[in-house]
């Protein structure tokens, strides 16, 4: 290779680069507005190169959703499986949402934006993910209630906790770790007091 020549990316490396660029473009402008031309231009590649990796915009977006859902799911599962005690599982789950927003902000916006609403395939992907998380959190609440809450009511509480975590995590992203940690602490105290105090 000649000195100073630009190294050609291998296929897996190129695919990863294209996904990273597309994630930022989709998160900023929305699925329906962005074109494959936009992604190719931002990535500094030709459209044929982009189409070599992703046959359509739908394929590209679906792969992005799958990657980000898998990453967030992995974080949540780790929090659930490695934490000692149910309170720490709640804390770990909240922290997972906050960390994902801070480290993968574009990815989180991609998951939560309403632009995918009309697309049934994407809605179903998100719905399956949220159902899995809902089941996990519901299990924690049922165990902690020691028979005080049936699964239906525990599921309602879990739904509220998930919504709280998703919403709060998106406020002040990129703030200091100390500030973010204090917010998680406040949410955990609120959630735990509510869970343990329920007599429904």
trRosetta pair geometry for C-beta under 8 A, 3 or more apart (Angstrom, degrees):
i j d omega theta_ij theta_ji phi_ij phi_ji
1 5 5.0 -133 176 59 94 132
1 7 7.4 15 -160 -95 161 73
2 5 4.4 97 64 -36 83 120
9 13 4.4 -136 -169 95 100 112
9 14 4.1 132 109 -64 129 86
9 17 6.7 -67 -140 4 166 141
10 13 4.8 83 57 14 78 109
10 14 6.9 -150 90 -9 34 91
11 14 5.7 -57 -142 37 28 110
11 15 6.2 31 159 -22 65 106
11 53 7.5 167 -163 -96 85 101
12 15 5.7 -53 -147 35 31 113
12 16 6.4 32 155 -19 64 105
13 16 5.8 -54 -151 35 31 111
13 17 6.5 31 151 -19 64 106
14 17 5.6 -56 -150 36 33 112
14 18 6.3 32 154 -20 67 106
14 45 7.8 90 -162 -88 110 153
14 49 7.4 -100 179 174 138 110
14 53 6.7 -148 115 -67 103 142
15 18 5.8 -55 -148 36 30 110
15 19 6.4 31 154 -19 64 106
15 53 5.0 177 -103 -148 84 133
16 19 5.8 -55 -150 35 31 111
16 20 6.5 31 153 -20 64 106
17 20 5.8 -56 -150 34 31 111
17 21 6.5 26 155 -14 65 107
17 43 6.6 113 134 -149 97 108
18 21 5.9 -57 -148 39 31 108
18 22 6.0 30 156 -18 67 111
18 39 7.1 59 -166 162 87 114
18 43 5.5 13 -112 -119 67 155
18 45 7.3 -43 -92 22 103 147
18 50 6.3 154 -138 -123 135 77
18 53 5.7 131 45 82 162 156
18 54 7.2 -162 134 -8 141 120
18 60 7.7 -93 143 -136 111 112
19 22 5.7 -56 -141 40 29 110
19 23 6.2 39 156 -30 64 103
19 60 7.9 -168 -103 -162 66 81
19 63 6.7 -98 -109 118 114 112
19 64 6.0 170 -154 -93 90 81
19 67 6.5 48 -176 17 143 166
20 23 5.8 -48 -150 25 28 115
20 24 7.1 23 155 -13 59 103
21 24 6.1 -60 -159 35 34 107
21 25 6.4 25 151 -15 69 110
21 39 6.3 120 115 -161 107 77
21 42 5.1 161 -179 113 116 107
21 43 4.3 163 70 -82 171 88
22 25 5.6 -59 -144 41 35 109
22 26 5.9 29 161 -15 71 109
22 39 4.9 14 -98 -134 87 124
22 43 7.6 -8 -46 -56 74 121
22 60 5.6 -124 -155 168 162 119
22 61 7.7 -134 159 -82 126 55
22 64 6.1 -125 107 -72 115 135
23 26 6.3 -58 -142 41 23 105
23 27 6.1 21 160 -18 61 114
23 64 5.6 170 -87 -145 81 123
23 68 7.5 135 -126 -60 122 124
23 106 4.9 101 139 123 98 122
23 107 5.8 -20 -166 -79 131 70
23 110 6.0 -75 -154 -47 77 151
24 27 5.9 -58 -142 39 25 110
24 28 6.2 21 161 -17 62 112
24 42 7.5 -155 80 161 110 148
24 106 4.9 -52 -95 -137 58 158
25 28 6.1 -62 -149 37 26 107
25 29 6.3 -27 172 24 64 113
25 34 5.4 112 140 -127 105 138
25 38 5.8 151 -171 132 140 110
25 39 5.6 -160 53 -95 161 72
25 42 5.4 -175 -70 19 127 165
26 29 6.9 -85 -135 55 21 77
26 30 6.9 -9 -169 176 59 4
26 31 5.9 27 -151 -82 105 59
26 34 5.5 -90 -94 9 62 159
26 61 6.5 142 -116 -112 153 94
26 64 6.7 120 36 106 156 171
26 110 5.6 55 104 -117 112 107
27 105 7.9 116 171 122 157 71
27 106 4.1 -166 18 -161 165 79
27 107 7.4 -67 -75 -53 138 19
27 109 4.3 87 -156 86 106 116
27 110 4.6 -70 -82 -60 91 83
27 113 7.2 170 -137 -24 56 138
28 106 7.7 -30 -39 -130 79 104
29 33 4.7 -113 154 84 102 127
29 34 5.1 122 86 -60 120 93
29 38 7.6 -79 55 165 157 160
30 33 4.8 71 71 15 97 107
30 34 6.7 178 81 -12 47 93
30 113 6.4 -143 -107 147 79 145
30 115 3.6 -179 -151 -104 99 156
31 34 6.5 -70 -148 35 21 104
31 57 7.8 128 -170 153 81 115
31 61 5.7 52 -127 -121 111 151
31 115 4.7 158 20 131 89 116
31 116 5.6 85 -8 -82 147 70
31 119 7.0 -61 115 -15 160 143
31 122 7.7 -96 -78 -52 167 171
32 115 5.9 -146 5 -171 93 103
32 118 7.9 44 -68 43 132 124
33 115 7.8 -73 2 -143 92 139
34 38 5.0 -119 -157 67 76 145
34 39 6.7 68 169 -47 115 92
34 57 7.4 162 102 -148 90 127
35 38 4.8 112 55 -3 70 98
35 39 7.5 -137 100 1 45 84
35 57 7.2 -83 -150 -84 38 139
36 39 5.6 -51 -150 37 41 111
36 40 6.1 41 152 -20 70 106
36 47 6.1 80 129 -136 110 100
36 50 5.9 158 -176 117 101 143
36 51 7.2 46 -179 -67 147 87
36 54 8.0 -165 -123 93 113 112
36 56 7.9 -101 -66 -162 133 37
36 57 5.5 -123 -57 -71 92 93
36 60 7.5 148 -105 -4 90 152
37 40 5.8 -57 -145 39 29 110
37 41 6.1 28 157 -20 65 109
37 47 6.5 -29 -95 -84 60 118
38 41 5.9 -59 -148 36 26 110
38 42 6.3 20 157 -14 64 109
39 42 5.9 -59 -147 40 29 107
39 43 6.1 19 158 -12 65 114
39 50 6.1 121 102 -137 109 146
39 60 7.0 -30 -110 173 177 162
40 43 5.9 -65 -144 44 27 106
40 45 5.4 -99 -155 78 76 76
40 46 6.3 -9 -173 161 128 15
40 47 4.8 -64 -71 -81 168 58
40 49 7.3 127 -133 61 104 92
40 50 4.6 -98 -86 -26 97 142
41 44 7.6 33 178 -69 30 34
43 50 7.0 131 52 -85 146 108
45 49 4.2 -100 170 77 121 137
45 50 5.9 141 96 -48 121 85
46 49 5.0 101 60 3 76 101
46 50 7.4 -141 100 -2 44 87
47 50 5.4 -55 -150 38 40 113
47 51 6.0 34 155 -16 72 107
48 51 5.7 -57 -141 43 32 108
48 52 6.4 47 153 -34 64 97
49 52 5.5 -43 -154 18 33 119
49 53 7.4 15 154 -5 60 102
50 53 6.4 -71 -164 41 34 99
50 54 6.3 -39 166 46 73 98
50 60 7.9 -5 177 -85 100 138
51 54 6.7 -83 -122 73 32 57
51 55 6.3 52 -164 -123 77 35
54 57 7.7 70 137 -93 122 22
54 59 4.8 175 -165 97 83 109
54 60 4.0 58 179 -72 157 87
54 63 6.8 -119 -108 15 114 139
55 59 5.2 71 49 6 78 157
56 59 4.8 103 54 4 76 99
56 60 7.1 -136 98 -3 44 87
57 60 5.5 -54 -150 37 35 114
57 61 6.2 31 155 -16 69 107
58 61 5.9 -57 -144 39 29 107
58 62 6.1 30 157 -21 65 109
58 119 7.9 -180 -126 -147 98 135
58 121 7.6 60 -168 62 113 147
59 62 5.8 -55 -144 37 28 112
59 63 6.4 27 158 -18 63 107
60 63 6.0 -60 -153 35 26 108
60 64 6.6 27 150 -19 62 106
61 64 5.5 -53 -152 34 35 114
61 65 6.4 34 153 -18 67 103
61 116 7.8 171 166 -105 132 111
61 122 7.0 -37 133 -89 118 128
62 65 5.8 -53 -149 36 32 110
62 66 6.3 33 153 -20 65 106
62 121 6.8 -35 -99 132 115 127
62 122 7.2 -126 -96 -85 71 83
62 125 7.5 168 -141 -52 78 158
63 66 5.6 -52 -145 36 32 113
63 67 6.3 32 156 -20 65 106
64 67 5.9 -57 -148 36 29 109
64 68 6.3 16 160 -9 66 110
64 107 7.9 -154 177 -124 92 80
64 110 6.3 -87 143 167 122 152
65 68 6.1 -63 -143 43 28 102
65 69 5.9 26 161 -17 67 112
65 110 7.2 -144 -88 138 67 111
65 111 7.0 123 -132 -101 77 72
65 116 7.8 96 -86 -114 136 159
65 122 6.1 -167 -70 -136 165 89
65 125 5.4 72 139 118 136 152
65 126 7.5 -82 -162 -59 125 82
66 69 6.0 -57 -140 40 24 109
66 70 6.1 25 159 -20 61 111
66 125 7.2 -87 -75 -156 68 139
67 70 5.9 -58 -149 36 25 111
67 71 6.4 24 154 -20 62 108
67 107 8.0 -99 103 -131 92 123
68 71 5.6 -52 -145 34 34 112
68 72 6.4 27 158 -12 66 106
68 104 6.9 164 -133 158 97 138
68 107 4.1 -180 -122 -168 124 109
68 108 7.6 -168 -174 -67 128 37
68 110 6.1 143 -5 78 171 123
68 111 5.6 -143 122 -58 132 109
69 72 6.0 -58 -145 42 30 105
69 73 5.9 31 156 -21 66 111
69 111 6.9 137 -73 -113 75 121
69 125 6.7 -129 -41 160 161 103
69 126 7.6 -142 -93 -99 128 54
69 129 4.8 -109 -151 -94 120 144
70 73 5.7 -55 -141 39 27 113
70 74 6.3 33 156 -24 63 106
71 74 5.8 -52 -151 31 28 113
71 75 6.8 27 152 -17 61 104
71 100 7.3 137 120 -127 102 110
71 104 6.7 125 116 -70 145 171
71 107 7.1 -17 63 164 139 158
72 75 5.7 -54 -152 34 35 112
72 76 6.4 31 153 -16 68 107
72 96 7.2 112 -161 152 69 107
72 97 7.8 42 -152 -102 110 58
72 100 5.2 39 -107 -119 91 156
72 104 8.0 -131 -67 72 89 146
72 107 7.8 -177 -45 133 107 121
72 108 7.8 112 -82 -96 132 80
72 111 7.2 11 -12 -68 154 167
72 129 7.7 55 81 -174 118 133
73 76 5.8 -57 -147 39 32 109
73 77 6.1 31 156 -19 67 108
73 129 6.5 -113 -70 -143 114 98
73 132 7.0 13 -128 99 117 138
73 133 7.5 -123 -113 -67 77 96
74 77 5.9 -54 -143 37 28 110
74 78 6.3 31 156 -21 62 106
75 78 5.9 -56 -151 34 28 112
75 79 6.6 29 152 -19 63 106
75 96 4.1 149 137 -153 108 110
75 99 6.7 -160 -159 77 145 121
75 100 6.0 -168 44 -63 165 109
76 79 5.6 -53 -151 34 34 113
76 80 6.4 30 153 -17 66 107
76 93 5.8 42 -140 -128 86 80
76 96 5.0 157 -80 118 59 163
76 133 6.0 -34 158 -116 165 102
76 136 7.1 119 146 82 115 160
77 80 5.7 -56 -147 39 33 110
77 81 5.9 17 161 -10 69 115
77 136 7.7 -117 -97 -115 64 157
78 81 6.1 -65 -137 44 26 102
78 82 5.7 -3 175 2 67 120
78 92 7.7 -131 104 170 69 126
78 96 7.6 147 61 -99 93 127
79 82 6.9 -65 -125 45 17 92
79 83 5.9 18 176 -27 58 119
79 89 6.6 115 140 -151 84 56
79 92 2.9 168 -163 141 100 110
79 93 5.1 164 113 -66 144 50
79 95 6.8 165 -114 60 135 97
79 96 4.8 -103 -29 -42 143 126
80 83 6.8 -55 -135 25 14 107
80 89 5.4 49 -124 -149 55 108
80 92 6.9 -167 -52 92 37 129
80 93 6.8 46 -63 -70 82 100
80 136 5.6 -67 -100 -180 159 126
80 140 7.5 -120 -133 -61 99 122
82 92 7.3 165 68 -135 87 159
83 88 3.8 -173 -177 120 112 101
83 89 4.5 173 78 -76 138 57
83 91 7.1 158 -134 60 145 91
83 92 4.4 -134 -58 -17 135 143
84 88 5.6 34 62 48 53 153
85 88 4.8 84 69 13 89 104
85 89 7.0 -148 102 -11 46 87
86 89 5.2 -49 -148 30 40 116
86 90 6.6 42 153 -19 67 98
86 140 5.0 144 -146 -169 101 94
86 143 6.1 -175 -82 89 136 113
86 144 4.5 -155 111 -72 167 112
87 90 5.8 -51 -156 33 35 111
87 91 6.5 34 147 -17 66 106
87 188 7.2 80 -176 -178 86 109
87 192 5.4 32 -124 -112 99 133
88 91 5.3 -49 -144 39 39 115
88 92 6.0 43 154 -23 68 104
89 92 5.6 -51 -143 37 30 112
89 93 6.4 33 155 -21 63 105
89 140 5.2 -152 99 -119 140 139
90 93 5.8 -55 -150 34 29 111
90 94 6.6 28 154 -15 64 104
90 137 7.9 81 -105 -139 75 94
90 140 6.7 164 -60 142 82 151
90 161 7.2 -84 -142 -162 103 143
90 188 6.0 132 113 -133 107 84
90 191 5.6 -170 178 110 139 137
90 192 6.4 167 72 -71 157 88
90 195 7.6 -139 -78 -11 154 154
91 94 5.9 -57 -151 37 31 109
91 95 6.1 28 154 -18 66 110
91 184 6.8 81 -154 161 78 109
91 188 4.7 20 -92 -109 84 139
92 95 5.6 -56 -144 39 30 112
92 96 6.3 40 153 -29 64 102
93 96 5.6 -48 -150 26 31 116
93 97 7.1 30 153 -15 61 98
93 137 6.7 96 -144 -93 171 104
93 161 7.9 46 104 144 137 119
93 165 6.7 -65 130 -106 91 162
94 97 6.0 -56 -160 33 35 108
94 98 6.5 29 149 -14 68 108
94 165 5.0 -136 -116 -117 68 110
94 168 7.9 -11 -155 76 104 129
94 169 7.8 -173 -171 -67 67 107
94 184 5.1 144 122 -144 122 92
94 187 5.4 163 -140 98 151 132
94 188 6.2 -132 23 -67 154 87
94 191 7.7 -166 -57 2 133 153
95 98 5.5 -56 -147 41 37 111
95 99 6.0 36 155 -20 70 107
95 184 5.5 45 -81 -140 75 151
96 99 5.9 -53 -141 38 28 109
96 100 6.3 30 157 -22 62 107
97 100 5.8 -56 -149 34 28 112
97 101 6.6 26 155 -17 64 105
97 165 4.4 129 15 160 162 105
97 166 6.2 -113 -153 -84 141 45
97 169 4.2 -120 135 -59 102 157
98 101 5.9 -57 -152 36 31 109
98 102 6.3 23 155 -15 66 111
98 165 8.0 -99 -38 -166 77 85
98 168 7.9 -38 -81 109 96 91
98 169 4.7 -140 -86 -125 55 98
98 180 5.5 139 -179 180 132 116
98 183 7.5 150 -107 85 139 113
98 184 5.9 -79 -18 -72 156 114
99 102 5.7 -60 -144 41 31 108
99 103 5.8 4 166 3 70 115
100 103 6.4 -68 -134 51 23 92
100 104 5.2 -41 -172 47 65 110
100 107 7.2 -94 175 87 94 116
100 108 5.6 122 128 -73 99 116
100 169 7.4 24 60 170 89 147
101 104 7.2 -63 -96 64 12 65
101 105 5.7 47 -178 -102 56 68
101 108 4.7 -26 -100 1 67 169
101 169 4.5 162 -13 154 144 102
101 170 6.0 -147 -129 -87 145 52
101 173 4.9 -118 149 -113 108 118
102 105 6.9 11 -129 -60 10 92
102 173 5.9 -168 -90 -160 56 84
102 174 6.4 153 -134 -71 77 43
102 180 6.8 -4 -67 -109 139 166
104 107 3.8 -25 159 36 107 126
104 108 6.0 117 102 -27 85 87
105 108 5.9 -56 -148 33 32 107
105 109 6.5 27 157 -14 66 105
105 173 5.4 116 -111 155 120 152
105 174 7.4 -8 -68 -47 145 98
106 109 5.9 -56 -149 39 33 109
106 110 6.3 40 150 -26 64 106
107 110 5.5 -53 -151 31 32 117
107 111 6.6 31 153 -19 65 103
108 111 5.7 -53 -153 33 35 111
108 112 6.2 8 160 -2 69 115
108 169 7.4 -115 -164 118 155 120
108 170 7.1 -166 132 -91 130 93
109 112 6.2 -71 -139 49 29 96
109 113 5.8 40 166 -44 70 105
109 170 8.0 111 -83 -127 76 116
110 113 6.5 -41 -135 11 20 111
111 126 6.8 142 -169 -112 80 109
112 166 6.6 155 -106 -176 133 117
112 170 7.4 -101 72 -74 167 142
113 116 6.7 101 87 -1 81 89
114 117 5.0 5 -180 -36 73 120
116 119 5.1 -68 -170 44 69 114
116 122 4.0 -103 -177 120 122 144
116 123 6.6 173 130 -60 97 66
116 126 7.3 125 98 -21 140 137
117 123 6.7 56 -145 -80 36 113
119 122 4.2 43 99 21 116 113
119 123 6.4 164 88 -17 60 87
120 123 5.6 -57 -144 38 32 113
120 124 6.2 30 159 -20 67 107
121 124 6.0 -59 -152 35 27 110
121 125 6.7 29 151 -21 62 104
122 125 5.6 -49 -151 31 35 114
122 126 6.6 30 154 -13 66 104
123 126 6.0 -61 -153 40 31 107
123 127 6.1 31 151 -22 67 110
124 127 5.4 -51 -140 37 33 114
124 128 6.3 36 159 -21 65 101
125 128 6.1 -54 -151 32 27 108
125 129 6.6 26 152 -16 61 107
126 129 5.6 -56 -151 37 34 113
126 130 6.2 28 155 -16 69 108
127 130 5.9 -56 -144 40 30 107
127 131 6.2 34 155 -23 65 106
128 131 5.7 -54 -147 34 30 113
128 132 6.5 31 154 -20 63 104
129 132 5.9 -57 -155 33 30 110
129 133 6.6 24 153 -12 65 107
130 133 5.7 -54 -147 41 35 109
130 134 6.0 41 152 -25 67 107
130 162 7.1 115 -153 158 91 153
131 134 5.5 -52 -144 36 30 116
131 135 6.5 34 155 -22 63 103
132 135 5.9 -52 -152 31 30 111
132 136 6.7 29 151 -18 62 105
133 136 5.7 -55 -152 34 35 112
133 137 6.3 25 156 -11 69 107
133 162 6.1 112 123 -116 121 134
134 137 6.1 -60 -145 42 29 103
134 138 6.0 33 156 -23 65 111
134 155 6.5 47 169 -151 107 87
134 158 5.5 117 -155 121 67 125
134 159 6.2 17 -127 -80 114 73
134 162 6.4 -62 -87 -27 74 154
135 138 5.6 -55 -144 37 27 115
135 139 6.5 36 155 -26 62 101
136 139 5.9 -52 -158 26 30 114
136 140 7.1 29 148 -17 62 101
137 140 5.6 -49 -156 31 40 114
137 141 6.6 35 150 -16 68 105
137 158 3.9 141 106 -146 109 111
137 161 5.9 -163 179 76 145 131
137 162 6.3 -161 12 -56 163 100
138 141 5.7 -57 -149 38 35 109
138 142 6.2 36 155 -21 69 106
138 151 6.4 57 169 -159 123 80
138 154 5.0 105 -156 122 79 102
138 155 4.7 3 -109 -90 132 66
138 157 7.9 126 -111 64 67 85
138 158 4.4 -79 -68 -23 68 157
139 142 5.8 -54 -145 36 29 111
139 143 6.4 28 157 -17 63 107
140 143 6.0 -60 -153 37 28 110
140 144 6.3 21 155 -16 65 111
140 158 7.8 124 51 -101 94 111
141 144 5.8 -57 -144 39 31 109
141 145 6.2 30 158 -22 66 109
141 149 6.4 -45 144 78 99 146
141 154 4.1 164 101 -158 118 101
141 157 5.4 155 -146 85 160 127
141 158 5.7 -132 -3 -61 139 94
141 195 5.8 -124 -128 -140 90 116
142 145 6.0 -57 -146 34 27 110
142 149 6.4 -121 -109 85 55 97
142 151 5.9 -1 -91 -97 132 70
142 154 4.7 10 -65 -126 77 176
143 146 7.5 22 168 -66 38 55
144 195 5.8 23 104 151 143 123
144 196 6.8 -84 157 -83 117 74
145 148 4.0 -125 176 53 95 91
145 149 3.9 -80 -151 18 173 96
145 154 6.5 -124 -2 -90 143 114
145 195 7.3 -111 -67 176 85 83
145 198 6.8 -43 -113 74 112 115
148 198 6.7 137 127 97 123 89
148 199 6.8 -72 -173 -123 121 45
148 200 7.8 98 151 55 87 62
149 153 4.8 -124 -163 88 96 113
149 154 4.6 119 126 -63 124 90
149 157 7.2 -23 -166 0 160 139
149 198 6.1 25 -68 110 122 134
149 200 6.3 48 -108 66 88 100
150 153 5.3 85 58 16 77 99
150 154 6.8 -143 97 -6 35 95
151 154 5.4 -58 -140 42 33 113
151 155 6.1 41 157 -28 67 103
152 155 5.7 -53 -153 30 28 114
152 156 7.0 31 148 -20 61 100
153 156 5.5 -46 -155 29 39 114
153 157 6.7 39 148 -16 66 101
153 198 7.8 164 145 166 122 142
153 200 5.4 -167 -166 102 152 137
154 157 5.6 -52 -152 36 37 112
154 158 6.3 40 149 -21 67 105
155 158 5.5 -50 -145 36 34 114
155 159 6.4 41 153 -25 64 101
156 159 5.7 -50 -151 30 31 114
156 160 6.8 31 151 -17 61 103
157 160 5.7 -56 -157 35 34 112
157 161 6.5 34 149 -20 67 105
157 194 7.3 174 -148 129 113 112
157 195 6.5 113 169 -103 144 80
157 198 7.0 -63 -87 -64 145 160
158 161 5.6 -54 -148 35 35 112
158 162 6.3 34 155 -19 68 104
159 162 5.9 -53 -148 35 30 110
159 163 6.4 28 154 -15 63 108
160 163 5.8 -57 -148 39 30 110
160 164 6.2 33 154 -22 65 107
161 164 5.6 -55 -148 35 31 113
161 165 6.3 29 155 -19 65 105
161 191 5.5 71 -117 -131 107 125
162 165 5.8 -54 -147 36 31 110
162 166 6.3 28 156 -17 65 107
163 166 5.9 -55 -144 38 30 109
163 167 6.1 22 161 -13 65 112
164 167 6.1 -62 -144 41 25 105
164 168 5.9 15 165 -11 65 116
164 187 6.3 158 143 -148 119 116
164 190 8.0 -142 -177 97 156 129
164 191 7.2 -179 80 -77 152 110
165 168 6.3 -59 -134 43 23 103
165 169 5.9 25 165 -25 61 114
165 187 7.1 114 -91 169 67 151
166 169 6.2 -60 -147 32 20 111
166 170 7.0 14 158 -17 57 109
167 170 6.2 -68 -162 32 30 107
167 171 7.4 28 148 -25 64 103
168 171 5.8 -52 -159 21 42 113
168 183 6.4 177 168 164 116 119
168 187 5.9 172 82 -80 172 139
169 173 7.6 44 154 -86 64 94
170 173 6.4 -33 -152 -44 40 110
171 183 7.8 -167 79 -149 110 156
172 175 4.2 14 154 -32 110 129
172 179 6.9 -86 136 131 143 131
172 180 7.6 -159 105 -83 108 81
172 183 7.9 169 60 -48 126 157
175 179 4.3 -78 142 84 121 137
175 180 5.7 151 79 -51 98 87
176 179 4.5 95 60 5 84 102
176 180 7.0 -157 93 -3 44 86
177 180 5.7 -56 -145 41 34 110
177 181 6.0 38 155 -25 68 107
178 181 5.7 -53 -145 34 28 112
178 182 6.6 29 155 -20 62 103
179 182 5.9 -54 -153 32 30 110
179 183 6.7 29 151 -18 63 104
180 183 5.7 -54 -154 34 35 112
180 184 6.6 36 150 -19 67 102
181 184 5.6 -51 -150 35 35 112
181 185 6.4 39 150 -22 65 104
182 185 5.5 -50 -149 34 34 115
182 186 6.5 36 152 -20 65 102
183 186 5.7 -51 -151 33 33 112
183 187 6.5 31 153 -15 65 106
184 187 5.8 -58 -149 39 32 110
184 188 6.2 33 154 -22 67 107
185 188 5.8 -56 -146 35 29 111
185 189 6.5 28 156 -18 64 105
186 189 6.0 -56 -151 35 30 109
186 190 6.4 28 153 -16 64 108
187 190 5.6 -56 -147 39 32 112
187 191 6.0 28 157 -17 68 110
188 191 5.8 -56 -141 41 28 108
188 192 5.9 23 162 -17 66 112
189 192 6.1 -57 -137 40 24 106
189 193 6.1 22 164 -16 62 111
190 193 6.3 -62 -147 38 22 106
190 194 6.3 19 157 -16 60 112
191 194 5.8 -64 -153 39 28 110
191 195 6.2 25 156 -19 67 109
192 195 5.7 -52 -142 36 32 109
192 196 6.1 14 165 -4 67 110
193 196 6.4 -61 -138 47 25 98
193 197 5.6 13 165 -12 63 124
194 197 6.0 -69 -136 45 21 104
194 198 6.6 41 161 -48 61 95
195 198 6.3 -43 -160 -2 26 114
